[in-house]
């Protein structure tokens, strides 16, 4: 079951997330490259998602052809991301911070980010008051030498 567009804001505001995260989700801006990656959900509402019927999804943002949602029916709450063409093949996250970090991963490591992208990602993380920011700063300040174990270590700490 997918909730209607007008329910999204109320639900996002009711979640136990930091106010900076709520603000990003409700009012994404184009301040930097990474922030531009958070598009308000639109495509999500244009179709049904029968592959995900057992979930009660609230879309948080869209990025390229992927939708990032929270399943408010699950206990504990589950965060999922799926490509529009393959909704049944979704990634699952335990926390909103893990899902936000996923966006940092894409921006800095997957898309081949340079020093500027790593700096923007750190500013973004500080603005959102991401947990364990010291460890994240170490990763981003030396992003070219990070390996998967180092990235996973941070991911598991949040």
Secondary structure by P-SEA (a helix, b strand, c coil): ccccccaaaaaaaaccccaaaaaaaacccccccccccccccccccccccccccccccccccccccbbbbbccccccbbbbbbccccccbbbbbccaaaaaaaaaaaacccccccaaaaaaaaaaaaaacccaaaaaaaaaaccccccaaaaaaaaaac
